[in-house]
Amino acid sequence: MRDPHVQGSYGFCPFLVLTGEPCPGCGGLRAVNLLTRGDLVAAVSSNLFAVSLVAIAVVAWAVWLARRARGIPARYLTWSARTVTVLGVAAAVFGLARLTPWGAWLAP
């Protein structure tokens, strides 16, 4: 069994290897692993962006499930161009913020 807390157990981030700086996804696997174990504080410490995406996905799924349970026709989660753009900008802002001195607490 692989442990995402052991460096290199799932390979290495190409961005981190090339630049020496973490990408917006660095720490995401550890964050999801910690969420499945119920450790929210450590998960947020590993990658706040990944935890936020998981929370959004869970809420979207719960809304979809509630609508389907009431017999309301509900589309599956779809990705509009606007959604992709907003997520891309949010990932870029998060990635840049964790490289600044005031955002160092966001680094994995």
Secondary structure in CASP SS format (residue, H / E / C, confidence):
PFRMAT SS
TARGET T0000
AUTHOR 0000-0000-0000
METHOD secondary structure of the structure
MODEL  1
M C 1.00
R C 1.00
D C 1.00
P C 1.00
H C 1.00
V C 1.00
Q C 1.00
G E 1.00
S C 1.00
Y C 1.00
G E 1.00
F C 1.00
C C 1.00
P H 1.00
F H 1.00
L H 1.00
V H 1.00
L H 1.00
T H 1.00
G C 1.00
E C 1.00
P C 1.00
C C 1.00
P C 1.00
G C 1.00
C C 1.00
G C 1.00
G H 1.00
L H 1.00
R H 1.00
A H 1.00
V H 1.00
N H 1.00
L H 1.00
L H 1.00
T H 1.00
R C 1.00
G C 1.00
D C 1.00
L H 1.00
V H 1.00
A H 1.00
A H 1.00
V H 1.00
S H 1.00
S H 1.00
N C 1.00
L H 1.00
F H 1.00
A H 1.00
V H 1.00
S H 1.00
L H 1.00
V H 1.00
A H 1.00
I H 1.00
A H 1.00
V H 1.00
V H 1.00
A H 1.00
W H 1.00
A H 1.00
V H 1.00
W H 1.00
L H 1.00
A H 1.00
R H 1.00
R H 1.00
A H 1.00
R C 1.00
G C 1.00
I C 1.00
P C 1.00
A C 1.00
R C 1.00
Y C 1.00
L C 1.00
T C 1.00
W C 1.00
S C 1.00
A H 1.00
R H 1.00
T H 1.00
V H 1.00
T H 1.00
V H 1.00
L H 1.00
G H 1.00
V H 1.00
A H 1.00
A H 1.00
A H 1.00
V H 1.00
F H 1.00
G H 1.00
L H 1.00
A H 1.00
R C 1.00
L C 1.00
T C 1.00
P H 1.00
W H 1.00
G H 1.00
A H 1.00
W H 1.00
L H 1.00
A C 1.00
P C 1.00
END
